């Protein structure tokens, strides 16, 4: 339907985007069934066996009173169970584009003079509003998330917390009533305890007494929470333990806020009202003042505006520099590579130059990259066309493949793959990003030299450098190594390890991503490099997603791969490793691009020995070294992390980008080698892992990069 | 001059060039308020005052929806007394205000934003997290043919 509708995202959509259908899990229904059975069953028995005597002997009001309380309990129970807790619909893709690679994992917002962090939800694709949390059981972000209650089999959030709280209160009251009146009955029938009525009453009393302790405890707990204006989630995670709760309005106001607030609307399942708007040019324009006109003249255009208005924090300077540097390198290296890598196919037209020429600011570059459709076959040709799990595989095999220059495989699959990792924004990825930076730096410095790379990483505290610098640096460091993990920290790690090795073509690593496994395996004449390559290939997986994502962004074509939707969806977030860089607000995209280019260059250079070497040395001029060390450090650590991950795990982390990166990174032939090497490193670095996804340069490398992504859930 | 709706007209609808997102303003907690900061992308399209006035009106409407007043209190009591069955027949106060907001947005679009190549979308569609403002491409060749 061509009409323009005001409905968000796309005309014709009937309801807001909601979570995908979940598999039926009967085990989820056991607690709620048990709760229902006990509640209804016990009360029914009580009514049948005890109440007749009570109404006769005590008063007829008693059963009525108990019935009223019971109905109230049941009503609140049903509301708590069936009511939408305040689920946020998934953000549509257009919203993603605002937060691209450079977007940080956390956004800080000030609420009543208190800094509150909003975390990026990789599943739902938006920054979680304050007090919102993602429920892993329901796989939804819930507003004012309290907890997921198994007894009602539902999340408790903004919309149904009141009913849950009243349910607890009424249930406690009901239990007390049943127990006391049952006791009255039993005390009055001490001589007839063998009758069924008495027996049933005693059984009901037992059930009531049994449930009283936990229910009353929970009720008391929630009374305290309501009085304090906290949610269970905040209490349990200790968010405001030492500090002030900005949501605390005072005891009375908190209580009235919970009990008397208007029923919040649901966000999912709303009927869209499609506004039939006739929106046609020519459009009216406001009268611009002198100042505005002046600003407009200086302005680059809306696209650049959009990019320039993005947060571009501390990493900007460095990234710019890095970006420029990379542009130079990538251009030259690509040229060289292309000329050299004409193994099987004609060299692709050198497109990168078009893209990268004269784009000093990273954001401009990014914007131009994003807005242009640069058909750079050379870059994509090295994209590994693998499925998501195979991504890492291909990454591993890149280097060889790239070297051979035969991987003209469509970058699409790989790009798609990488783009299919929406969880790039998860913490681990952010961490990854940082490490990448560090690693890259370190490696580069040690590029070609032994072990110097390892020295670099130490200083790689420069999360600030962001993806761009980090990646670019990483790429460079990899120049010394044929591994394609320029992008990934793993690469840095390997690079440091490989410092002993001859610096072949770091670009090869980048390229390796694009290569297929087969080509990788088939490379026979790469033995010495293979060893390093394999090592690098382990590291590569982490980079490949970034690589691919960057390529995806750059590629004009929409690869009609098997994952068009995922690619599209993941596109803005494609680069998972960059997400950590986001924490440092680095122009990740430019970094990625730089890396890619470097990778390609490296690969091309890998085919030669001495001339390549010379080239490499020339290529890797020492950029500002100050930021390097931290980057190298990070990269190396990241690389280590990645390698360890790759070794350990394979498929577990589907949702997190970090995991993806680390997925099956090991390609067949050198696997043995790389594995052993990586394991060695894993042991070293394993203890260092401390993921700190907070923004700023204080990335502590070494956390569970891959595994961290689970944490958000 | 916009023509009546016809298939050809619809096909000639301008395409979206960009989208601007107005984020929530959380300085007062989780109360639903949107940022009144004028995004730079709209500078060429609309007056700052107009935009701010729209957002402010929206904020006021949302504040009215969430107000802890007699309306919400009575509604809550009634709901309790009827074991929440009243929700089956009655519309909550918030929903009523949401309808009002939708009407306001429609009216603003008709009068102010569509002629300028913008469209204000109802934030409820995105969970009240963000107001999206698609900006339509203005570079269509020539004028629409009157059909």
Interface residues (C-beta under 8 A of the other chain):
Chain A: X1 X2 X3 X4 X6 X7 X8 X9 X16 X71 X72 X74 X75 X76 X78 X79 X88 X89 X91 X92 X94 X95 X97 X98 X109 X110 X111 X112 X116 X126 X129 X130 X131 X143 X144 X163 X166 X246 X247 X256 X257 X259 X260 X261 X262 X263 X264 X265 X267 X270 X272 X273 X275 X276 X277 X278 X279 X280 X281 X282 X283 X284 X285 X286 X288 X292 X295 X296 X302 X303 X305 X306 X309
Chain B: X2 X3 X5 X9 X10 X11 X12 X13 X14 X17 X18 X19 X21 X24 X26 X27 X28 X29 X30 X39 X40 X41 X43 X44 X45 X46 X47 X65 X66 X67 X68 X71 X72 X73 X75 X76 X79 X80 X83 X84 X87 X92 X93 X94 X95 X98 X102 X105 X106 X109 X110 X114 X115 X116 X117 X119 X120 X121 X122 X124 X125 X126 X127 X128 X129 X130 X132 X134 X136 X137 X138 X139 X140 X143 X144
